Amino acid sequence: MYQMEFYESITKDERNEVKLLLKRYPKLSRIVPELRSRPQLTPKQQQRLDEWGPLVDEINVAFGLIIDDEVKQIFEHRYMNGMKYSSTIDRFWDRHRRSEKTIDRRIALGVDTIAEHLKLCGIIGKSDGKLTVI
């Protein structure tokens, strides 16, 4: 008898890689629709669209998988809207009287949800143990 994982466990390196991707997300989420709306792309633009488009799409899907509304609000403020960590702490501590550690746990839960989905899609992590980001 063995225990199956619905999602593969996320490593510390994968979690850090997802955080880096999420820091780039606000800019990428504006560039991708712009590139998609253009009738003609240069080869470099097409390459970027091919790389970034699936990433942005899958992060959007993964964000929708966050069930807890409070986690979703905090995560959206921090990463989807690209706000600074201190701004996120200030906003949610003042509004909800949550401690910094509680807010950190909510952010971490959101990051893990995104990481699990990106790993499931093959965007991060490979079975050979090498971290790969498209």
Beta strands, then each sheet from edge to edge (+ up, - down):
end
